[in-house]
Amino acid sequence: MPDLKIKVVTTIVQCRRLWREFNPEKSFSDLWEYRFAFYKAYRFPLHFVLLKNQGKNVGLLPLWMHPKKKKYFWLGDVADDEDNRWPEDVDLWVKDKRYLSALLKACPRPAQLCNLKAVWRNRLKGVAILKKASPKNILSLRSLRTVEDYLAAQSRKLRSNLRRIKRSIDARHPQIIFNRFKDFNRLAYLNRKRFKDSCFHDARLMHVFRALIRPGKRRKPYEVRTISVQIKGKVVGVDLIFIFNNTYYPLFCGNDLHHCSGIGMYMNLLDIQDALALGMKKMDYGESDPTASYYHYKHRSFSEIRQYKLDLHKKRAPQRS
């Protein structure tokens, strides 16, 4: 297409304008507010690749450059863990599929574009080869009215285990507290204590989610919630949830397993109950690391959604004979 032109945009104001033009904002990860929180905390150099045809904007790759890895990623992807990449539900933004090949050719190298939706595996046939990325977990709420409906759909062994845990913790007369947002600090502390590779060891990520909590309290354009469980004055579990487009996102948890065995599964039942009470259509649990201890529980309880990644390497220079 002889009229195609490529422009690289690097200023935050122009990038935000282009984001609003191309992004349908269907999921929480699509929101500019979500990605901008990462930009404020990390400040990686922006590199939005804009494809134009006859003066009109027809394609966009919203990237930034990781200064240490010397590689391009989606805006908001800090690439700190192969199995923990923050942008999800990613689409390639073109106003006509005939621009796909040109858009990818315009992508700077090296680049890694993670968590593309499964539909792109077929749409990019003959254009690019996608690899499997970490899957994500979804629970549809359309056929559920109560937590008991959820339990009834589980295997006999898992259902029995969940009910036993619920009875055991209920017998300790827990106090369930909603939206005590200061408990986010407790969540981060418990998460760091339990996981050596907790993302909250990075102070920048703490800034990201503190920044996301503030507008979420005003419910514009998304809502934020916390659920805390307190037993005898001690907070033993905290979940941080975001709500957008009739979807309930339990993104983070902090659980004190030493003082309350089974609290993680108990918190999940509270999340499901809360999501149903709010009339949500589904719960999005995000990426699932197949090597993590909780993977088998998620794999048995929720639907797995495939995601893909695209690696674009530098072209090798021709070798001299």
C-alpha positions in Angstrom: 0.0 0.0 0.0 2.0 3.0 -1.2 0.0 5.5 0.9 0.9 3.9 4.2 3.0 5.9 6.6 4.5 5.2 10.0 4.7 7.7 12.9 6.2 7.1 16.3 4.4 9.0 19.1 6.2 9.5 22.4 4.4 12.2 24.4 1.8 11.2 27.0 -0.9 13.6 25.8 -0.8 12.4 22.2 -0.6 8.7 23.4 -3.7 9.2 25.5 -5.6 10.7 22.6 -4.6 7.8 20.3 -5.6 5.3 23.0 -9.0 6.8 23.3 -9.4 6.7 19.5 -8.5 3.0 19.0 -9.4 1.3 22.3 -13.0 0.0 22.8 -12.3 -0.4 26.6 -14.1 -3.7 27.0 -12.0 -5.0 30.0 -10.4 -3.4 33.0 -6.9 -3.9 31.4 -8.1 -1.8 28.4 -8.7 1.3 30.5 -6.3 4.2 30.1 -6.5 4.8 33.8 -5.1 1.3 34.4 -2.2 1.6 32.0 -1.5 5.2 33.0 -1.0 4.1 36.6 1.9 1.9 35.4 3.3 4.8 33.4 3.3 7.1 36.4 5.1 4.5 38.5 7.7 3.2 36.0 8.1 6.0 33.5 9.5 3.7 30.7 9.9 5.6 27.4 6.7 5.6 25.4 6.8 4.3 21.8 3.4 4.3 20.2 3.6 3.1 16.6 0.9 4.8 14.5 0.0 3.5 11.0 -1.6 6.0 8.7 -3.2 5.7 5.3 -4.0 8.7 3.2 -3.7 10.9 6.3 -6.1 8.8 8.4 -5.1 6.7 11.5 -5.6 3.0 10.7 -3.5 1.1 13.2 -1.8 1.5 16.5 0.7 -0.5 18.7 0.8 1.1 22.2 4.3 0.2 23.3 7.0 1.3 25.6 10.7 0.4 25.9 12.0 -1.5 28.9 15.2 0.4 29.7 17.0 -2.7 31.3 15.8 -5.4 29.0 16.2 -3.3 25.9 13.0 -4.7 24.5 9.6 -3.3 23.5 6.4 -4.4 25.4 2.8 -3.2 25.7 2.3 -0.1 27.7 1.9 -1.3 31.3 3.8 -4.6 30.8 6.8 -4.3 33.2 7.9 -7.8 32.2 9.1 -8.7 35.7 7.9 -12.3 35.5 7.3 -14.5 32.5 4.0 -15.7 34.0 2.8 -12.4 35.4 2.2 -9.8 32.7 -0.2 -7.1 33.7 -2.0 -6.2 30.4 -4.5 -8.9 29.5 -7.3 -9.3 27.0 -5.1 -7.6 24.4 -6.2 -6.9 20.9 -4.2 -5.7 17.9 -5.7 -2.3 16.9 -6.4 -2.0 13.2 -9.4 -0.4 11.6 -9.2 -2.9 8.8 -7.6 -6.4 9.0 -5.7 -5.7 5.7 -3.4 -3.4 7.7 -2.3 -6.2 10.1 0.7 -7.2 8.3 1.9 -3.7 7.8 1.4 -2.8 11.4 3.5 -5.8 12.6 6.2 -5.0 10.1 6.3 -1.5 11.6 6.8 -2.9 15.1 10.3 -2.1 16.5 12.6 -5.0 17.3 13.1 -6.8 19.6 9.5 -6.8 21.0 7.3 -9.2 22.9 3.6 -8.7 22.7 2.0 -10.8 25.4 -1.5 -11.9 26.3 -3.2 -11.6 23.0 -6.7 -12.9 22.9 -7.1 -16.4 21.4 -9.0 -15.1 18.3 -5.7 -13.6 17.1 -4.2 -17.1 16.6 -6.4 -17.6 13.6 -6.5 -14.0 12.4 -2.7 -13.9 12.2 -2.3 -17.2 10.2 0.1 -16.5 7.4 1.2 -13.2 9.0 2.9 -14.2 12.3 3.4 -17.3 14.5 2.0 -17.0 18.1 3.2 -19.0 21.1 1.1 -20.0 24.1 1.2 -17.5 27.0 -0.1 -18.2 30.6 -3.8 -18.9 30.5 -6.3 -16.9 32.5 -9.3 -18.2 34.6 -12.9 -17.1 34.3 -16.0 -18.1 36.3 -19.3 -17.4 34.6 -22.0 -16.3 37.0 -24.9 -16.4 34.5 -26.2 -19.8 35.8 -25.5 -19.2 39.5 -27.7 -17.6 42.0 -26.0 -18.5 45.3 -22.6 -19.9 46.5 -24.3 -23.2 46.9 -24.9 -23.3 43.2 -21.2 -22.9 42.7 -20.4 -25.6 45.2 -22.9 -28.0 43.6 -21.0 -27.7 40.3 -17.6 -28.8 41.9 -16.3 -32.3 42.2 -17.5 -34.2 45.3 -14.1 -34.1 46.9 -13.5 -30.4 46.3 -17.1 -29.5 47.4 -16.6 -31.4 50.6 -13.3 -29.7 51.3 -14.7 -26.2 50.7 -17.7 -26.8 52.9 -15.4 -28.2 55.7 -13.2 -25.1 55.5 -16.2 -22.8 55.5 -17.7 -24.4 58.6 -14.4 -24.3 60.4 -13.8 -20.6 59.8 -17.5 -19.7 60.4 -17.2 -21.4 63.8 -14.5 -18.8 64.7 -17.1 -16.0 64.3 -15.1 -14.0 61.7 -15.9 -10.3 61.1 -16.4 -9.6 57.4 -15.5 -6.0 56.5 -16.1 -4.3 53.2 -14.1 -1.4 51.7 -11.7 -0.7 54.6 -9.2 0.4 52.0 -6.3 0.9 54.5 -6.2 -3.0 54.7 -4.5 -2.9 51.3 -1.2 -2.5 53.3 -2.1 -5.6 55.2 -2.8 -7.4 52.0 0.6 -6.5 50.6 2.4 -7.5 53.8 0.7 -10.9 53.8 1.4 -11.4 50.1 5.1 -10.6 50.6 5.3 -12.8 53.6 3.8 -15.8 51.8 5.4 -15.5 48.4 9.2 -14.9 47.9 8.4 -13.7 44.4 5.5 -11.5 45.4 5.1 -8.5 43.0 4.7 -6.3 46.1 8.4 -6.5 46.8 8.6 -3.8 44.1 7.6 -0.5 45.6 6.6 0.8 42.2 3.8 -1.7 41.9 2.6 -0.6 45.3 2.3 2.9 43.8 0.4 1.5 40.8 -2.4 -0.1 42.9 -2.6 2.7 45.4 -3.1 5.0 42.4 -5.8 2.7 41.1 -7.7 2.5 44.4 -8.2 6.3 44.6 -10.4 6.8 41.5 -12.0 3.4 42.1 -13.6 4.7 45.3 -15.5 7.3 43.2 -16.6 4.4 40.8 -15.4 6.3 37.7 -14.9 4.6 35.3 -14.5 1.5 37.4 -15.2 0.5 41.0 -12.8 -0.8 43.6 -13.6 -3.0 46.6 -11.8 -4.7 49.5 -13.1 -7.6 51.5 -11.3 -8.2 54.8 -11.8 -11.1 57.3 -10.9 -10.3 60.9 -10.8 -12.9 63.7 -10.3 -11.8 67.3 -9.1 -8.5 66.1 -6.5 -9.9 63.7 -6.9 -9.5 59.9 -6.3 -12.9 58.5 -7.3 -12.3 54.9 -7.8 -9.3 52.5 -8.9 -9.3 48.8 -8.6 -6.4 46.4 -11.3 -6.4 43.7 -11.9 -4.2 40.7 -15.3 -4.0 38.9 -15.8 -2.9 35.3 -18.2 -3.8 32.6 -20.2 -6.3 34.7 -17.0 -8.2 35.5 -15.6 -8.8 38.9 -11.8 -8.9 39.0 -10.3 -10.3 42.3 -6.8 -9.3 41.4 -4.9 -9.6 44.7 -5.1 -11.5 48.0 -3.2 -11.5 51.2 -3.8 -14.5 53.5 -2.5 -15.5 56.9 -2.4 -19.3 56.5 -0.5 -19.7 59.8 -3.3 -18.3 61.9 -6.2 -19.4 59.6 -5.8 -22.5 57.5 -7.9 -22.5 54.4 -8.5 -18.7 54.5 -7.7 -18.4 50.7 -10.5 -20.7 49.7 -12.8 -19.1 52.2 -12.1 -15.7 50.8 -12.9 -16.9 47.3 -16.3 -18.0 48.5 -16.8 -14.5 49.9 -15.8 -13.0 46.5 -18.3 -15.2 44.7 -21.1 -14.3 47.1 -20.2 -10.6 46.7 -20.1 -10.8 42.9 -23.5 -12.5 42.8 -25.0 -9.9 45.2 -23.8 -7.1 42.9 -25.3 -8.8 39.8 -22.0 -9.4 38.0 -21.9 -11.5 34.9 -18.5 -13.1 35.4 -15.4 -13.2 37.6 -12.0 -12.7 35.9 -9.2 -14.2 38.0 -6.5 -13.1 35.6 -3.4 -15.1 34.6 -2.7 -18.4 36.2 0.8 -19.6 36.7 0.8 -23.4 36.0 3.8 -23.7 38.5 2.0 -22.0 41.4 0.6 -23.9 44.3 -2.9 -22.6 43.7 -3.0 -23.6 40.1 -4.7 -27.0 40.5 -7.5 -25.5 42.6 -8.1 -22.8 39.9 -7.8 -25.3 37.1 -10.5 -27.5 38.7 -12.8 -24.7 39.7 -12.8 -22.2 36.8 -12.8 -22.1 33.0 -9.4 -21.7 31.4 -9.0 -19.1 28.7 -6.0 -19.3 26.3 -3.7 -16.4 25.7 -0.9 -16.0 23.2 2.3 -14.0 22.7 4.2 -12.8 19.8 8.0 -12.5 19.8 9.5 -10.2 17.2 13.3 -10.6 17.1 15.9 -8.4 15.5 16.8 -9.3 12.0 20.2 -10.9 11.8 22.8 -9.0 9.8 23.9 -10.9 6.7 27.2 -12.7 7.4 30.2 -11.8 5.3 31.6 -14.6 3.2 
